[in-house]
């Protein structure tokens, strides 16, 4: 019954769904009687850009920073990640709190690493115009908790985290006060 109601609400507004199959997108007509269970109903998260909810005061580091200073930054500022940037502010790597914990617990005591050797090469960034829905999908699909947000020229302008998205969802539903 709920699926039929959802499908009827959705059909009245669009009459079809665009579905991604491999490298092409096809148009799939739907009706109240045969609507697929996985019909995507656009939400506000599809329309809100990450720049509206991301953390803007981002602490970035250069790859030649010593590890003790980096650990102090993470602890003192209570942050979960530090984007590593080049001289132009473009991301070249990432260090998370998890990386630091693993290093402290697993590295031999006589081995001193700098940021360059500990950072994970960045595989993921988001454009500041990307939607919250896209950010949530990336975090879930890639099993990560933080993604640097970059401007049109590639400079880090923020970080979006799974906590940012959860906090925004709760505020959007009125469970938490708006930030």
N, C-alpha and C positions, 0 to 999 in steps of 0.2 A: 504494500500500500504506500509506504513512504517513498519507495523508488518510483512508483507510478506518479505520485504527486510531484516529486522532484523533476521527473522527466517532463511532465505536463507544464510545469513552470518554465523549464528550460526551452522546450519546444516553442512556446509562445513567443520567446524572444529571439530565437535564431533559426530554428528549423533544420539545422545541420551542425555537424561537428567536423573540425579539421583534425585529422589524425596523422601522426608521423609514422611512416612505415619505411624503415631503412633510411635512404637519403632523399625520399620524396614525401610530400604531404598530399594526402587525398581528402576529398570532401565526402563525408559519410552522412547521408540523410538519416534522420531519426524520427520516430513517431512515439506517441504515448505508449503504444502496445509493445514495441520492440526496442526501447531505448537500452543501450548497453549499460551494464552496472558501473562501468568506469567513466561515465560521462563527466567531463571536466566542466564544472560550473565556475566561471571566472569570479574571483573574489577581490576584495580591496587589495590584497597582497600582490595581485597582478598589476595593479595600477600605482602603487606607492613605490617610489625609488628608494634604494638603500641609503642614499645621501640624507634622507629625512630621519633615519633612525640609527645610523652608524655612529660609532665613537669617533669624534673629530680630533680630539687632542691626543694624537698618536705619538708615542715615543718610538722613534726609529733609531737604529744604530748602524755604524759602519762596520765592515768586516774585520777591521784591524783592532776593534775594541777588545780589551782583555776580559776574560770570563768573570773575574771577581766583580768588575764594574757592572757587567751585564746582570749578574745575579742580584747585585744591590739595587739596580733599576727595577727589576721585576718584583722584588720583595717590597721595596719602599713605596712603589706606586701601585702595588697590588694589581698587576696586569697579567694576562694569560699568554701574551705573545709579544714578540718584538720583531717587526719587519726589518730586515737588513737591506739597506739601500746603497746605491752608488753615489758618486759625487753630485749627480743631478737629481737625487731624490727618487730615483726609479728603483723598484724592488728587485733584489737579486737573490734573496733568501729569506728564511723565516726561522726563528727560534721560539719554541713554545716552552711553557713551564714544564710540560712533560719531558721535553728534550733535556732540560736542565736537571730534573729529578733523576732521569735515567743516567745522565753523565755522572752526577755525584755518587749515585749508588753503584754503578757498574764500572766506572773508569778506574784504572790503577791509580793509587795515591800519588805516585811520582810523575804521572803524565799530566802535563798542563796543556790544555787546548785553548785556542783563541776562538772567537766567534766564527771565523772563516772555516775552521775545521768542524765545528759543531752544527752549523746551520744546515737546514734542509733547503736544497735549491727550490725556489718557488715554481710550482707547477700551475698554481691557480691564482687569479686575481679577478676582481669584478670591476666593471666600469661603474662610475658613480650614478649613471642613469639606469642601471639594471634594477629590476623589480625585486621586492622583498621575496616574492615567490621563487624567483630564479636563485636568489641567494640561499634560501632554505633548501631548495632542491640540490644545489651544489654541495652544501654542507652535509646533507644526508647521504647523497650518492657517494661522495668521496670520503665519508667518515672522518671529517675534520670539524673543528670548532671555531676556527678563525680564518677570515679571508681578507687580505688587504684590498681596499677600494682605491682605484686609481682615477686620475683626471684624464682628460683627452690627450694630454702630453705624456701620460704614463707615470706621473709622480704620485706617490702615496698621499692621499688626502683623508683617509680614514681606515677603520677596520670594522667589519661587521662580524659579530659573533653569534653563536646559537643563543646565548643569553640575551643579546639585544633583540633578537627576533621573538623569543618567548615573552620578554618584558613588553614589547610592542603589542603582541597579540592579546596579552592580558589587559593592557591599558585600553586597547581598541574595543574589547568586549566589556569594559567598564569594571573589571575585577580589580584593577590597580588604577591609581590616579595617573593621569597623563603626565609624561615627563616634562 
